[in-house]
Structures are given as structure tokens and as C-alpha cells.
């Protein structure tokens, strides 16, 4: 079965789908950038002498979560 032309009543749905996809891609790009920034800041704090536990406590997460943030990317 091959798709036919888009019906007029569905054109707005396809346009919305394209917009949602573009937004999702932009959010994914932003999430990667924020993750890089977070990793950089954590590394700087570690270099300043703070422990992973110190950082985790301030962030309200577990030490293991901080480890995963450092390992990601």
C-alpha cells in the first residue's frame, strides 16, 4: 500500500508533527549541551577539592548519580 496525497483535513496534523519533531531535536541538543556544562562544573568542583559526596549532597542526588554524570557523554 503506497501513501497517497495528504488530505486537506490532515495537513495541519502533519505540520504540527513537523513542529513537534523540530522541537524535540532542539531539546535533545540543549540537553546534550547542559549535560556537558554539568560535567565540566562537577569536574571543576572535584579539582577544587570537593568530594563526589559533597557535590551530591548540594545537588540533592546520590553520589552514584554524580558518578554517572561524570561518566556520561
ABEGO torsion letter per residue (X at the ends): XBBBBBBAAAAAAAAAAAAAAAAAAAAAAAAAAAAAAAAAAAAAAAAAGBBAAAAAAAAGBBAAAAAAAAABX
